[in-house]
Amino acid sequence: MTPSNEQSGVTVVIPCRDEAGALPGVLAAIPDGYRVIVVDNGSADGTADVARSAGAAVVAEPVPGYGSAVQTGIHAASTSIVAVLDGDGSMDPGELPALVAELGPGVDMVVGRRRPEHVAAWPWHARLGNHLVAARLRRRYGLPVHDVAAMRVVRRQRLLALGPLHPRSGYPLELLIAAARSGWRLVERDITYRPRTHGVSKVSGSVRGTVRAARDFWSVR
């Protein structure tokens, strides 16, 4: 990992809340030459200290919410390309270069389509919610996606030009809708999705969490 202080290159933004157990494995798998910003979204388990000890830059976002954390990380980055993935170990950072390679001329964002390696990685209620949302995106906005972009690679300046987006779980959906309305070209590629390495998901770990996330999704217009 390299400090995020150059215009060229890639910065990986990792929004985190209480991911001290999973984060070391995630950071160890970041490709060489990529910069990392961990956004600590109110952790109480030492997530920020774990990130710093692994060499990642850390910024704090006190306002709770996935979208708030992601947007803080995007603003803190200074590279021309940013990637976003979760800090729970469910996604492989080693797959990022393949997504970055797709960000060629005429492509504004590359998104990962999760392919679970085990049924436990993606409970039925979370998979169903994702299926319904993705179907809406294809039907209403013509986006060629089957997932809500849990891992994504995007040009930072274009992302900033979209302005503020949903501060909580609705962020990925609002990002895709805003991208469609702005005429972006999106490319979707398969990524491996596995059970998180520590703890319980704030979203798919319970029906209640999934319902809360779905409420955020359906609030996005």
Buried (B, 14 or more C-beta within 10 A) or exposed (E): BBEBEEEEBBBBBBBBBBBBBBBBBBBEBBBEEBBBBBBBBBBEBBBBEBBEEBEBBBBEBEEEBBBBBBBBBBBBBBBBBBBBBBBBBBBBBEBBBBBBEBBEEEBBBBBBBBEBEEEEBBBEBBBEBBEEBBEBBEEEEEBEBBBBBBBBBBBBEBBEEBEEBBBBBBBBBBBBBBBBEEEBEBBBBEBBBBBBBBBEBBBBBBEEBBEBBBEBBBEBE
